[in-house]
Amino acid sequence: MPVLERAQHQRPDVTFLFVNQAESMQSVATFLATQGLTLDNVLFDASGRLGQAVGSMALPTTLFYTADGRLINSHLGELSQASLARAMEPFDTDTTRKPTCPASSTC
């Protein structure tokens, strides 16, 4: 969760949704407070329907969608900073990517 918290602050161009399943709002609020986490867009799915709808069989599952709603990647289990960075690459804009130099060039 701390990795995702940092990412939501570092990437305001990407919307992060945090969906909790089968726990009360109070339990989640208490957990976030004791962990010192500040998350935007925390949603609650008491029935677990979202997990069923997206085919998530275990928690935590992180899903990566394009702006038009197309699922492009998923990750089961805890995310490291490196694995999140790799999964976020498709969301990098041309202005944030470093230019690459073809091997045949001397740039």
ROSE-4610 file (N, C-alpha, C; in Angstrom, 1 decimal, always signed):
// ROSE-4610
residu = [M/M/M/P/P/P/V/V/V/L/L/L/E/E/E/R/R/R/A/A/A/Q/Q/Q/H/H/H/Q/Q/Q/R/R/R/P/P/P/D/D/D/V/V/V/T/T/T/F/F/F/L/L/L/F/F/F/V/V/V/N/N/N/Q/Q/Q/A/A/A/E/E/E/S/S/S/M/M/M/Q/Q/Q/S/S/S/V/V/V/A/A/A/T/T/T/F/F/F/L/L/L/A/A/A/T/T/T/Q/Q/Q/G/G/G/L/L/L/T/T/T/L/L/L/D/D/D/N/N/N/V/V/V/L/L/L/F/F/F/D/D/D/A/A/A/S/S/S/G/G/G/R/R/R/L/L/L/G/G/G/Q/Q/Q/A/A/A/V/V/V/G/G/G/S/S/S/M/M/M/A/A/A/L/L/L/P/P/P/T/T/T/T/T/T/L/L/L/F/F/F/Y/Y/Y/T/T/T/A/A/A/D/D/D/G/G/G/R/R/R/L/L/L/I/I/I/N/N/N/S/S/S/H/H/H/L/L/L/G/G/G/E/E/E/L/L/L/S/S/S/Q/Q/Q/A/A/A/S/S/S/L/L/L/A/A/A/R/R/R/A/A/A/M/M/M/E/E/E/P/P/P/F/F/F/D/D/D/T/T/T/D/D/D/T/T/T/T/T/T/R/R/R/K/K/K/P/P/P/T/T/T/C/C/C/P/P/P/A/A/A/S/S/S/S/S/S/T/T/T/C/C/C]
num = [1/1/1/2/2/2/3/3/3/4/4/4/5/5/5/6/6/6/7/7/7/8/8/8/9/9/9/10/10/10/11/11/11/12/12/12/13/13/13/14/14/14/15/15/15/16/16/16/17/17/17/18/18/18/19/19/19/20/20/20/21/21/21/22/22/22/23/23/23/24/24/24/25/25/25/26/26/26/27/27/27/28/28/28/29/29/29/30/30/30/31/31/31/32/32/32/33/33/33/34/34/34/35/35/35/36/36/36/37/37/37/38/38/38/39/39/39/40/40/40/41/41/41/42/42/42/43/43/43/44/44/44/45/45/45/46/46/46/47/47/47/48/48/48/49/49/49/50/50/50/51/51/51/52/52/52/53/53/53/54/54/54/55/55/55/56/56/56/57/57/57/58/58/58/59/59/59/60/60/60/61/61/61/62/62/62/63/63/63/64/64/64/65/65/65/66/66/66/67/67/67/68/68/68/69/69/69/70/70/70/71/71/71/72/72/72/73/73/73/74/74/74/75/75/75/76/76/76/77/77/77/78/78/78/79/79/79/80/80/80/81/81/81/82/82/82/83/83/83/84/84/84/85/85/85/86/86/86/87/87/87/88/88/88/89/89/89/90/90/90/91/91/91/92/92/92/93/93/93/94/94/94/95/95/95/96/96/96/97/97/97/98/98/98/99/99/99/100/100/100/101/101/101/102/102/102/103/103/103/104/104/104/105/105/105/106/106/106/107/107/107]
x = [+0.8/+0.0/+0.9/+2.0/+2.8/+3.3/+3.6/+4.1/+3.0/+1.8/+0.7/+0.3/+0.5/+0.2/+1.2/+2.5/+3.5/+3.2/+2.8/+2.5/+1.4/+0.3/-0.8/-0.4/+0.5/+1.0/+2.0/+2.8/+3.7/+3.1/+2.0/+1.4/+0.0/-0.2/-1.5/-2.3/-1.5/-2.1/-2.8/-2.7/-3.3/-4.2/-5.4/-6.3/-6.1/-5.9/-5.8/-7.1/-7.7/-8.8/-8.4/-8.8/-8.5/-9.8/-10.0/-11.3/-11.1/-11.9/-11.8/-13.0/-12.8/-13.9/-14.1/-15.4/-15.8/-15.4/-15.0/-14.6/-15.4/-15.7/-16.4/-15.6/-16.3/-15.6/-14.7/-15.3/-14.6/-13.3/-13.3/-12.1/-11.1/-11.5/-10.5/-10.0/-10.8/-10.4/-9.4/-9.6/-8.7/-7.4/-7.4/-6.2/-5.4/-6.0/-5.3/-4.7/-5.4/-4.9/-3.7/-3.8/-2.7/-1.5/-1.6/-0.5/+0.0/-0.7/-0.3/-0.5/-1.4/-1.7/-2.8/-2.5/-3.5/-3.8/-5.0/-5.3/-6.5/-6.5/-7.7/-8.5/-9.7/-10.6/-10.6/-11.0/-11.1/-12.6/-12.9/-14.2/-14.4/-15.7/-16.0/-17.0/-16.6/-17.4/-17.7/-18.7/-19.1/-19.5/-20.0/-20.5/-19.4/-18.3/-17.3/-17.6/-18.6/-19.0/-17.9/-17.2/-16.1/-15.1/-14.6/-13.6/-14.1/-15.4/-16.0/-16.1/-16.4/-16.6/-15.3/-14.2/-12.9/-12.1/-12.6/-11.9/-10.8/-10.8/-9.8/-10.1/-9.2/-9.5/-8.7/-7.9/-7.1/-6.8/-6.4/-6.1/-4.7/-4.0/-4.4/-4.2/-5.1/-4.9/-4.9/-3.9/-3.9/-4.2/-5.1/-5.5/-5.1/-4.7/-4.2/-5.1/-5.9/-6.8/-6.4/-6.6/-6.4/-7.5/-7.4/-8.4/-9.8/-9.7/-11.0/-11.5/-11.0/-11.5/-11.0/-9.9/-9.4/-8.4/-8.5/-7.6/-6.3/-5.2/-3.9/-2.9/-3.2/-2.2/-2.9/-2.4/-2.8/-1.6/-1.7/-0.6/-1.3/-0.9/-1.5/-0.4/-0.8/+0.1/+0.6/+1.5/+2.1/+2.9/+2.9/+3.7/+4.9/+6.1/+7.3/+7.3/+8.2/+8.4/+8.8/+9.6/+10.1/+9.0/+8.2/+7.1/+6.0/+5.8/+4.8/+5.3/+6.6/+7.2/+7.1/+7.3/+7.3/+5.8/+4.9/+3.5/+3.0/+3.5/+3.1/+3.7/+4.6/+5.3/+4.3/+3.2/+2.3/+1.6/+1.6/+0.9/+1.9/+3.1/+4.1/+3.7/+3.7/+3.5/+4.8/+4.7/+5.9/+6.8/+6.2/+7.0/+7.7/+7.3/+8.0/+9.0/+8.9/+9.9/+11.2/+12.2/+13.5/+13.7/+14.2/+14.5/+15.5/+15.3/+16.3/+17.1/+18.2/+19.1/+19.4/+19.0/+19.3/+20.7/+21.0/+22.4/+23.3/+22.6/+23.4/+23.7/+23.1/+23.3/+24.4/+24.8/+25.8/+25.2/+24.0/+23.3/+23.8]
y = [-1.2/+0.0/+1.3/+1.3/+2.5/+2.8/+1.8/+1.9/+2.6/+2.1/+2.7/+4.1/+4.4/+5.7/+6.7/+6.3/+7.2/+7.4/+6.4/+6.5/+7.4/+7.4/+8.2/+9.7/+10.0/+11.4/+11.8/+10.8/+11.1/+11.2/+10.5/+10.4/+11.0/+12.3/+12.9/+12.7/+12.3/+12.1/+10.7/+9.9/+8.6/+8.5/+7.9/+7.8/+6.4/+6.4/+5.2/+5.0/+3.8/+3.4/+2.3/+2.5/+1.4/+0.8/-0.4/-1.1/-2.1/-2.0/-2.9/-3.8/-5.1/-6.1/-6.7/-6.7/-7.5/-7.0/-5.7/-5.1/-3.9/-3.5/-2.3/-1.0/+0.1/+1.4/+1.7/+1.4/+1.7/+0.9/-0.4/-1.2/-0.7/-0.3/+0.3/+1.6/+2.5/+3.8/+3.6/+2.6/+2.3/+1.8/+0.9/+0.4/+1.5/+2.3/+3.4/+4.3/+4.7/+5.6/+5.0/+3.7/+3.1/+2.9/+2.8/+2.6/+4.0/+5.0/+6.4/+6.6/+5.9/+6.0/+7.0/+7.8/+8.7/+8.4/+7.8/+7.3/+8.1/+8.4/+9.0/+7.9/+8.1/+7.2/+5.8/+5.7/+4.4/+4.0/+2.9/+2.4/+1.1/+0.8/-0.4/-1.3/-2.5/-3.6/-4.7/-4.4/-5.3/-6.7/-6.8/-8.1/-8.8/-8.2/-8.9/-9.0/-8.3/-8.4/-7.9/-6.9/-6.4/-7.5/-8.1/-9.2/-10.3/-10.7/-11.6/-11.1/-9.9/-9.3/-9.2/-8.9/-8.7/-10.0/-11.1/-12.3/-12.4/-11.6/-11.6/-12.7/-13.7/-14.8/-14.7/-13.7/-13.6/-12.1/-11.8/-10.4/-10.3/-9.3/-8.1/-8.4/-7.8/-7.8/-6.4/-6.0/-4.7/-4.8/-4.0/-4.0/-2.7/-2.7/-1.6/-1.4/-0.3/+0.0/+1.2/+1.2/+2.5/+3.4/+4.7/+5.7/+5.3/+4.5/+4.0/+2.8/+2.3/+1.1/-0.2/-0.3/-1.5/-2.0/-3.3/-3.9/-4.2/-3.7/-4.0/-4.8/-4.9/-5.6/-5.9/-6.9/-7.2/-7.8/-7.6/-8.1/-8.7/-10.0/-10.6/-10.6/-10.1/-10.1/-8.6/-8.5/-7.2/-6.7/-5.4/-4.7/-4.1/-4.3/-3.6/-2.3/-1.4/-0.2/-0.5/-1.5/-1.9/-2.5/-3.4/-4.0/-3.0/-2.1/-1.0/-0.1/+0.2/+1.1/+0.4/-0.8/-1.6/-1.6/-1.9/-2.0/-0.6/+0.5/+1.8/+2.3/+1.6/+2.1/+2.5/+1.7/+2.0/+3.4/+3.9/+5.1/+6.3/+6.1/+7.2/+7.9/+9.2/+10.0/+10.2/+10.6/+10.9/+11.9/+12.9/+13.9/+13.4/+12.3/+11.8/+10.8/+10.2/+9.2/+9.8/+9.2/+9.7/+9.3/+10.1/+9.8/+8.7/+7.8/+6.7/+7.0/+6.5/+6.8/+5.5/+5.5/+4.2/+3.9/+2.6/+2.1/+2.6/+2.9/+3.3/+4.8/+5.5/+7.0/+7.4/+8.6/+9.1/+10.2/+10.1/+11.3/+11.4]
z = [+0.0/+0.0/+0.0/+0.7/+0.7/-0.7/-1.5/-2.9/-3.7/-3.6/-4.3/-3.8/-2.6/-2.0/-2.7/-2.7/-3.3/-4.8/-5.5/-6.9/-7.2/-6.4/-6.6/-6.5/-5.6/-5.5/-6.5/-7.0/-8.1/-9.5/-9.6/-11.0/-11.0/-10.8/-10.8/-12.2/-13.2/-14.5/-14.6/-13.6/-13.5/-12.3/-12.5/-11.4/-10.8/-9.5/-8.7/-7.9/-8.1/-7.3/-6.3/-5.1/-4.1/-3.7/-4.0/-3.7/-2.6/-1.6/-0.5/-0.6/-0.3/-0.4/+1.0/+1.4/+2.5/+3.9/+4.0/+5.3/+5.4/+6.6/+6.9/+6.6/+6.4/+6.2/+7.4/+8.6/+9.9/+10.0/+9.6/+9.6/+8.7/+7.5/+6.5/+7.0/+7.5/+8.0/+9.2/+10.1/+11.2/+10.6/+9.7/+9.1/+8.5/+7.6/+6.9/+7.9/+9.0/+10.0/+10.8/+11.2/+11.9/+11.1/+9.7/+8.8/+8.3/+8.7/+8.2/+6.7/+6.1/+4.7/+4.4/+3.3/+2.8/+1.4/+1.2/-0.2/-0.7/-1.9/-2.6/-3.2/-3.4/-4.2/-3.6/-2.3/-1.6/-1.8/-2.4/-2.6/-1.8/-1.6/-0.8/-1.6/-1.6/-2.3/-1.3/-0.5/+0.5/+0.0/-1.2/-1.7/-2.5/-2.8/-3.6/-5.1/-5.5/-6.9/-7.9/-7.5/-8.4/-8.7/-7.6/-7.8/-8.8/-8.6/-9.5/-11.0/-11.1/-12.4/-13.2/-12.5/-13.2/-13.1/-12.5/-12.5/-11.5/-10.4/-9.4/-8.4/-8.3/-7.4/-6.1/-6.0/-4.7/-4.5/-3.3/-2.9/-2.3/-2.6/-3.4/-4.9/-5.7/-7.1/-7.6/-8.4/-9.0/-10.5/-10.9/-12.3/-12.9/-14.2/-14.9/-16.1/-16.2/-17.3/-18.0/-19.3/-20.1/-19.8/-20.3/-20.0/-20.7/-21.7/-22.4/-21.8/-20.6/-19.9/-20.3/-21.1/-21.5/-20.5/-20.0/-19.1/-19.9/-19.4/-20.2/-19.3/-18.0/-17.2/-15.9/-15.2/-13.8/-13.0/-11.7/-10.8/-9.6/-9.3/-8.2/-7.1/-5.9/-4.8/-4.5/-3.6/-3.2/-4.4/-4.6/-5.6/-5.0/-5.6/-5.2/-6.0/-5.7/-6.4/-7.9/-8.1/-9.4/-10.2/-9.6/-10.4/-10.8/-9.9/-10.2/-11.3/-11.2/-12.3/-13.6/-13.7/-14.9/-15.4/-14.6/-14.9/-15.4/-14.9/-15.2/-16.5/-17.1/-18.4/-19.5/-19.7/-20.7/-20.5/-19.3/-18.9/-19.1/-19.3/-19.5/-20.8/-20.8/-22.0/-22.7/-23.9/-24.7/-24.1/-23.3/-22.7/-21.5/-20.9/-19.7/-20.0/-21.2/-21.6/-22.0/-21.7/-22.1/-23.6/-24.4/-25.8/-25.9/-26.8/-27.1/-28.3/-28.4/-29.5/-30.2/-31.5/-32.3/-32.3/-32.3/-32.2/-33.3/-34.5/-35.6/-35.6/-34.6/-34.6/-33.6/-33.6/-32.7/-31.8/-31.5/-30.7/-29.3]
